[in-house]
């Protein structure tokens, strides 16, 4: 007897269901698609419960490939023979056979009905005794039968499938090539029948020494052709279910297999079918288990069933019919992302309808993998006008979800496709889309190149002023993050002029959001406050919550630099409220990071650590390396942890364009904690590169403190004076006060201490 592997939980559950002492009239159906081991499990369970049925067990196969199905009349004839009734005593009428069958069931008996295809086959076979059980296997559900309990078997878990292969070909052979064995299991998709066939092939004399890796390569290439033996053929097993389908469902089955998606919802499936009967035929495919449900309103093919369906499509459908099915799928994708994308946004633009926004997010969450697969299929099949359209409407979703890898992949596919078109606008959009994820990966040089190229292409499309302004606005952001402030302002001014000319308050608000941040970095704090307040007003009026949240984040930084803590906290809370409501994780992370830094300024270290820790966790989740570096800086300072500062330094140094301000800030704090003037001098060099007045001023002040402590008062005085020049230009009163206190230590007779006290009193701070 062959050792039965796996299905432990299902075996135990079936045994309990067939216990007639606790479940009178037990009626159980084990169902799923072809090859999943329904019959093997049923036979194993029948042996498990044999002691409970002293009347014995009756086995009947009600359908076989290539043979007519048994009807109730013939089935009862065969069952009565198994019960020992002579042929000449079996009645010639159906009612007579039913009566005799019930009379012959004198003890508890288990009836095992294999490969049932319809209720009519079994309705007349059900025993009339509560201590007789019926265990059926089928590819269909028979929920209409009163009292039936059904178990949907599904594929084997990986560990059980691995054990089954090991049993067939030997543990030593699997242990010698574990990766290849796992690949074979994967290619068989957890189907016991496929694994048995793979094992049979591998134990043939010619293949006993064949490396598993070579067999896996063959299996990947040949699939169904390899999964057959003299007595078993997986393709024939699939054919049984396929032949049961209506012509309309069979067509739907074939066409669906041509769509290269991992799973699909009802809407896509109906679109592929292209007829009014799409939902009905989809239900038929589910009922026969030729496709299987995965979660709510989603289905998928088993990989091997999909191969079979594609074979049938190649044999039965014309090339035009197959191409039309793919076209319908892509048309559905473009229509879907255009609708949902309009509620989430492109370049930060979205509607004010919260319900529509949330519905769009949920919808795209559900269809995300399918849409990415369709982008790839469109690019691979030369449907070049599709990828750039899909990606442009998915941009807002990718940004909100922080999915940089899929954004970059889809944008690059869009660029490749659009480059084959003669449409400069399409290529401009694709290149603009690619610059966004490049920015998130801090590949700023490439991102700028893509945006500049997009601008050049849009010059050939003079009517597209708003898209040109969108690119200019984004390019301004890229220049700002590269600390190229003059170029940033130039781009932003041009963008703002276009948006004002076309009376687009939304676009103007987006530009002002970035311009205010440029002013903050240049330490024009009053100007930044005015600009960002105006941005919030405009963005709120058009309902762009994401951009409004970023503006509050930026204004939080400005208020912190002005030492207006309560105002800063208010803007942080508003930003966080918005980002949490729209599920924008990157926005949430930066809101926490900004507030953590400001709380540290005011000595609320424990709260600062909590916020910066939340920021770090979010940045790690979404793969934002730049944000992760800054969260580590603020945590390292708050905790006085040199390892976190060193990790931040490695991150900033390893970027495509090293983050000079981040490196300078990290070195400044390392120099502060280690009291190392060399580190402070190195920090000053990084700050000079990016023109950071604040950074240079604070690094000079820290160096002056070290010089004063070592007794070099002349050098310290020079450094303090130089620091004051930068700190005053940077509008940093706190740093200014600290520098004045340092000078007071050198020259107590001067009025430096009084000036510092006046500043600290104005800021509401105590003297350190």
N, C-alpha and C positions, 0 to 999 in steps of 0.2 A: 504494500500500500504506500502511495506517495505521501511523504510528510507534508502536512498542510502548514503553510507559513502565514502569519499575520492575521489581521481581522479579529484580534482578540476581543475587543470591546463589542464588536458587532455579533460575534458568536455568543457571547454571554447574554446580550440583549435578546437575541432571537431565541435562545434557550428559555429565557423567562417568559417571553411572549407565547411560546408553545406549551407552557405548563398549564394543562386544562383544569387542574385543581384550583388554580387561582384565576384563570382566564377561560371560562367555559366557551365552547365553540371557537377555539383559536383559529384565526384565519390571517395569514401573514403573506405579504408580497415583498420579495427582494427585487428591487428594480434598479436599473441604470442602463447605460449604453452597452454596445457590444464589447466583449473582451475584458470586462472588469472583474470577472471571476464569480458571477452570480451562482452558476451551477455548482462550482467547486465548493463555495461556501455553504450552499444549501445541503449538499451531500455530507459535508463535515458536520453541520448542525444536526442533520438527521441521525448520524452516528452518536452524537453527543446525547441526544434525548431518547435513544432507542429503548433504554430500560423503562422509560415511562410509558411506552406504548406496547403492552404485551400482545396486542393483536397484530403486531408487525408493521411493516411499511410497504406502501405501494408507490412505485415510481412510473411516471408516464411523461414522455417527451411529446408535447402537443404540436410542435412545428420544427421542421428541419429545412436547411437551405436546399432549394431545388425540388422539394416534395410538397404535395398538398397538405394544408393544415388538417389536423384531426378535428372533426366535429364531435358534439357530445355523444351522438349515437355510436360512432366508432370507438371513442374513448371509453365509454362504458363497457363495450365488448371486451376491450383489452384489460380493463381493470377487473372484470369478473373472471377472466381467465387467470389473472394473478391470484385471485382469491380461491382458486382451485375448482371453479365451476366448469364442468364439461361443456364443450361447445354446443352440444345438442340440447342443453338445458337453458341456454341463454335466449331470452325472448326476442322476437323479431320487431317488437315495437319499442319506441323510446320510453314510453311510460312504464312498460313492463320491465325494461332493463333498470330503470330508476328504482322501482319497487324491490326488485331482487337485490340490487346493490345495497340498499338500505338494510335489507333483511340479513345479508351476509356479513355486515359489520357488527359482529357479536361481541367484540372486545375493543378497548381503546386502540385506534389505528391512526397512523400518520400517513397522509396522502401527500406525496411530493410531485407537484405538477411543474414541469420544466418548460420554459419558452412559451409561455401563454401569450397569445396575441390579442384576445378579446374577452370581454365578460361572457359573451354567449358560449364560449368554449367551456367555461368552468361552472356556470350557474347551475347546470343539472348534475354536476359531479360533487357538490358539497354534501358531506355527510349530515344526517339528521340527529346525530348523537352529540351531546356537549363534551364528551370525552374523546372525540376524534378531532385531530388537527389537520389543517391544510397549510402546507408551505409551498408557495408558488415562486417562480422566477419569471421576470418579464422585462421587456424594454419600455413598458408603458405603466402608467398609474391606473389603478382600478378603484379609485376612491368612492365610486358610486356603489360599491358592494357594501352592504350594511355590516358594520362591526369589523371591517378589515383594518389591519395595522400594516403600514408600509415602511420599508427601510430603503432609503436611497443610498446605494453603496458607494459610488464615486471611485476615484482612483486610489491606489494604495499610497499611504504616506511614504516618504523617501526611505526611512529606516526599514520599513517592512519590505519595500521593493528591493532594497539593497540585500536584505537577508534572503529574499526569494532567489535572486540571481546567484548569490553565494551558494545556496543549496543546490542549484542546478549545475554550476560549473566548478565548485570547490572553493573553500575558504582561502587556500594557499594562493590560488590564481588571482583572486580578488585582492588579497593583501599585497601581492607583488605589483599590481598596477591600480591603486585605489582611485586615482583621478580618472583613468579610463573607465573603470567600473561605474563610477558616478555618472560619467557622460553617457554610458549605455543606458543606465536607469533613466536618466533625463530624456534621452531620445525615445525611450519606450513609454514615457509619460505616465509611469505608474500603472500601466495596464498589465495585469497578471498574464493574460494571453500573449501579449507582445513579449513579455519577459520570458515566458516559457519557450516561445519560438526562438528568441535570441539565445537562450540556453541550449536549445536543441541544435542550433547552428554551430555553437561554440564547442559542443561535445562530439561533433562528427569527427571521424578519424582524421580527415584532412585539416581540420581546424583546431585540434586539441593543443597544438603548440603555437597557434596563431596569436600574436600579441593582441591584447585587448584594445590597445590604442588603434591598431590597424583595423580591427573589426568595427570600432566606433566610427572611424572615418568612412568605412563602407556603409555602415548603417545610416550615417548622416546623408550620404549621397543616394543610396538606393531605397531606404525606408521600407515601403510595403513589399517591394520585390524581394528583399532579404528576409522579411518576417513571414516566412512560410516554410512548411515542411511537407513531407509526403502525405500526412494526414490532417494537417492544420493549415489554414490560410486566413490571415487576418483580413485580407481584402474581401474574401467571401463572407466573413462574419459581418463586416460593415454592409455588404450588399444586401443581406437579409433585411436590415432596417431600412435601407434606402428603397428597396422594392416595395415596401409597405406604404411609402409616401404617396400622396396625391400628386399628379403631374405639376400642379402649381407649387406645392411645397418642395418637390424635388428640384424645380428650377430655382427657387429661393435658396435652397441649400447649396446649390452649385455656385450661384452668383455671390453669395455671402463669403464663400471661401476665398474669393479673389481679392478681398479687401484686407490689406496687410495690417490689421489691428489686433492687439492682444485680447481685447474684449470689446463689446459693443452694447449700446443701449437700444431700446425699441425704435427710437426715432431714426437712428442710422440704419438699422436693419430694414425698416419700412422704406426708407429712401432708396436703398440698394435694390429692393424688389421692384419699386416703380409702379406697382399696381394697387388698386383699392383693397386687394385681399392680403396685403403684406402682414398685418397683425394676426390674421387667422393662420396664415402659413407659418409664421414664426411660432405661434402656439403649438402647431402640429409638430414642428421640429423639436420643441422642448418636450412635448409629450412622448416622443419616440427616443428621447435622449441622444439624438444626433448632435444637438448642442446642449450645453449644460448651463444652469443659472450660476452666477457668481455675484452675490450681494443683491441689493434691491434694484430691480429693473435693468440688470446687466446679464449678458450671456457670453459664452465663448465656445470655441471649438476645442476639442481635444486635438493636439498637434497631428496625430496620425489620422484622425477622422478628417481633418482639414486637408491633408495630403490626398486622401481618397476623394473628397469632394472636388478638389482641383483637377484630379484625373478625369472625373466625370464631366466637369465643365469643359475641359479640353476636347473630350470626345463628343459631347452632345450639344454644345453651344457654339455659335459662330464667333469668329473674332470680333465682329462688330457688336454682338450681344455682350461679350465679355468686356470690351472697352467701354461700352455704354454704362455698364454696372459700376465700373470704377469712376467714370465721370459723374454719375449720380451721387456717389459717396463724397466726392470732392466738392461738388456743388452744395451738398448738405453742410459740409464742413465750413465753407466760406460763408454761407448764410447764417450758420449758427454762431460763428465767432464774430461776425459783423454785428449781430443782434446783441449778444452778451458783452462783447467788447465795448460797445457804445455806452454801457452802464458802468463799466469799470474804468475805462479811459485809455487813451492813446496819448503818449507824452504828458501824462498827468491829467488829461481832460476826461471828465466823467459827469454823469448826470447827478442831480440832487435827490433822486428817488432811492431812499434807503432800501426799500423792499426789493426793488428791481436790482439794485447793487448786490444785495445778499443772495438773491436768486441766481444772478449771473455767476457769482463766486462759487456757489454750490454746484451749478451746472458745469462750470469749467473744471472744478475739482473732479467731478465724475468723469468727464470726457477728456481730461488732460492727456492720458497715455494714448488714447485713440487718436486725438488730434495730432500729437507728435508723430505717430506712425503714419498718418495721412500726409503730413508735410514731407516725410521721407519718401513715401510712395509717389507723391506728385513729382518730386525732384528726380527720382530714379526712373520714372516713366516718361520724362520729357514734357510734362504738363507745366511748362515754365511760368505761366501766368498765375499759378495758384499759390506757391509758397510765400511770395512777398505779401500777398493779400492776407493770408492766414497769420503770418508773423506780425504784421502791422496792427492787427486787431487783438492779438494776444499779448501785446507789450505791457499793457496795464496789469494784466493778470500775473505775468511773470514777475513784474516789479513788486506787486503786493505780496506775493507768495515767496519772494526771494529765490526764485528758481533760475539762477544765473546759467547753469550748465545747459538746460534745455533751451533757454533763450538764445545763448550763443550758438548752439548747434543749429537751431531752426533758422537763425539769421544768416548763418554761413551757407546753409542750403538755399535760402532765398537769394543770396548774392550770386551763387553759382547759376541758379536758374535765370535770374533777371539779367545776368550778363549775356545770356543767349538771345534775349529779346532786343527789339529796336526801340524800346521805350525808356528814355532817360529818367522819367519820373519813377518807374518801377525800380530801377537800379538805385536811384537816390534814396528811396524809402528803405530798400534793403540795406544799404550801407549805413544809413542813419540808425536803423534797428540794431545793426551789429555794434555800433559805438556804445550803446547802452550797457550790455553785459560786459563789454571790455572795460568800461568804467568801473563796474562793480568788482571786477577782478584786478583793478588798479593797473591795468595795461593802458595807461593814459596816452602814451605816444601813439599807439595804434588807434585808440578811440578818437583822438584828435584828427589823425589822418583820414579816418572814415568820415567824420563829420565835414571836414574840409572838402573831401571828394564829393559828398552829397550836395554841398553848396554849389560846387562847380557844375554838377549835373543839372541842378534846378535853375541855373541861369539860362538853360536852353528851354525852360518851361516857364516863360514869364508870367503866365496867368496864375501860377501857384505861389502867391505871395505868402499866404499863411503857413504852408509847409516850410518855406524858406525861413520864415521867422521862428518856427519851431526848432529848426536845425541850428539857427543862430543862438537861440536861447540855450539849447543843450551845449553847444560849443562854448558859450560863455561859462557854463558850469565846469566844463572840462579844463578850461584855462584857469579858472579860479582854483580848482583842486591841484593844478600844476603850479600854483603861485605865480601865474603870469597875469597879473592884475590889470595891466593896461590893455592887453588883448581881450581879457574878459569883459571889461567895461565897454570896449569898442563894439564887441558882438552884441552885448546886451542892449546898448543904446540903439543899435540898428533894429534889433528885434522889437524893442518897445515902440520905436517910431512906426514900424509896419502895423503893429497891433492897434496903435492909436488911430492910424489912418483908416483902418477898416472897422473901427469901433468895436474891437474885440476885448472886452474887459477881462475875460478869462486869460487870454494870452498875455495881456499886460501884467496881470497879477502874478503869473508864473515867472515872468522876467524880473519883476520887482522882488520876488522871493529870493532869487539868486543875487540880484544887485545889492540887496540889503546885506547879504552875507559877505559880499566883496567889501562893502564899506566897513563891516565889522572887522574883517581881517586887516584892513588898512587903518583901523582904529579911529575911524570917523563914527563914533558911537552915536552921536546925536543924529547924524544923517542916516545911519542904519536904522535907528528907532523910527524915524519918520517914514522911511521907505518900506520897512516891514509892516508897520501899522497900516499903511495904504494897501499893501499886498493882501493882508488878512481881510481887509474890508472888501476888496474886489473878489477875492476867492470865495469868501463866505457868501457874497451876493449871487454867485453863479453855482454854489453848492459843491465846489470841488474840495471835499473834506481832506483828501490826502495832501494836496498842496497847501491847504490851510494849516494842517498839522505840521508840515515842515516849516512853514513860516513862523508858527508859534515856537517851534524848536529853536529856530534861529534867533528869535526875539528873546527867548530864554537866555541864550548865550550873551546877548547884548545887555540885558538887565543884570546878569551876573557880573559882567565886566564893569558895569556902572555901580556895583555894590548895592543894588536894589533887590535884596533877597526875596522879599515878599512878592514883588512883581515877577521875579524870575520863577518862583515856585508856582505862581498862578498860571504862567504860560506853559510851564512844564505839565501841569495837571491837565490843562486844556489839550495840549498835544497828545498826551498819553490817552486821554479819554477818546479822542478822535481815532487814534491809531488802533486802540483796542476794539472800538466799535466796527471799524472796517477791516479788522484782522490783518493789519499791516505790520509784520513782525520787525522789519528793519526800522520803521519809524518808531516803534515801541522801544527798540534797543537804544536808539540815539536819544530818545527822551529820557530814559533812565540814565544814560551816560552823562548827559549835560547836567541833570539835577545832582547826580553824585558828585561831580566836580564842584558845583556851587555849594552844596552842603559842606564839603570839605573846607572850602574857603571860610565858612562860618564856624568851623570847629565841631561840626556835628558828624564826627568820623564814623560812628557805628551806622548811622543812616546812609552815609555816603557809600560805605562798603556794600550795604545791602543793594542799593540801586546799581552800582557799578557791577556787582556780581550778577544781577539779573540781566544787565546789558551784555556781559560777557557770554552768558549762557545762550542768549538769543543770537548773538553774532556767530557763535560756533555752530548753532543749529542751521543757520541759513548760509554758512560758508562765506561770511563777510570778513575777509582777512584784515582789511583796513580798520573796520570798526573794532575787531578783536584786539588789534594793536593798541588802540586808544583806550579801550576798557582795561587792558592790562596795565597801561601807564597809570591810570587813575587808581586802580586797585593797588599797584605797587607803591604808590605814594602814600595812600591812606593806610596801608598795612606796614609800610616801611620794609617792603619785601624786595630785596635785590634780584631774586630769581625771576619775579614777574616783570620787573623792569628790563632785565636782560632778554627775556623772551620777546617783549615788545620791540626791543632794539633789533633782534634778529628778523622779526616780521617786517619792520620798516626798511631795513637794509636789503631784504631779499625781494622787494617789489621791482616790477619792470622799470619804473622810475622811482628810485629810492625816495621815501617820504622824508624830506629834509626837516620839516617842522617837527615831525614825530621823533626823528633821530635827535634833533636838538633838545627837545623836551626831555627825552629819556636820559640823555647825557647830563643835562642840567641837574636832574634829581639824583642821578648816580653820583655826580660830583658833590652835591649837597650832602648826601648820606655818608659818602666815603671821605669827604673833605679833601678832594683831589682837584687842585687847580688845573691840571692837564685836561681832565674831563670837561671842566667848565670852558676852557679855551677851545676845545673841540666843538662843544655845543655852540659857542659864539660863531664859529665858522659855518655851521649848518644854518643858523639863523640869518647870517649875512646872505647866504645863497638865496633865501626866499624873501629877504627883506622884512623879517619879523622884528618890528620895533620892540614889541613886548618881550620876545624871547631874548634879544640882545640885552635889553635893560635888566632883566632879571638875572641873566647869567653873569653880567658885569657886577651886579650887586652881590651875588653869591661869592664871586671871586674876591671882591673887596672885603667881605666878611672874613674870608680865609687869610687874606693879607694882613688885616687888622689883628687877627688873633695871633699871627706869627710875629707881630711887632713891626712890620714894614708899613708904618703909618703913611709915609709919603705915597707909596704905590697904592695903598688902600684909598687915600683921599682922591687920587686921580681916577681910580676905578669907580668910586661912588659918584663923582661929578659926571663922569661919562654915562654912568647908569641913569642918573637923574635926567640927562638930556633925552635919552631914549624913552624912559618911563613917562615923562611929561608929554612927549609927542604921542605916546601910545595911550594916553589918558588912563593911566593906571595909578590911582591915588594911593592904593595900598602899598604897591611897590615903592612909590615915591616916599611914603612915610617910613618904610623900613630903611631905605637908603639914607634918609635924613637922620634917623636914629643912629645909624652906623657912623655918620659924620660927627654926631654929638658925642659919641664915645671917644673920638679922636680929639675934638676941640670942644670941650664942655662950655667954654665961655661964649661960643656963638649961640645964635637963637635957633639952631636946627631942631633941638628937642621940642621947643614950643611949637614950631611949625608942624612937626610930626604929630604932636598931641592934638593939634587943631584938626588935622586930617582924619585921625583915627576917631575922634569924637564925632565928626560929621558922618563917618561911616558906621558909627555905632559899635566900634570895636575897642577892646582893651589893648593897652600897650603890651607887647610880647615880652 
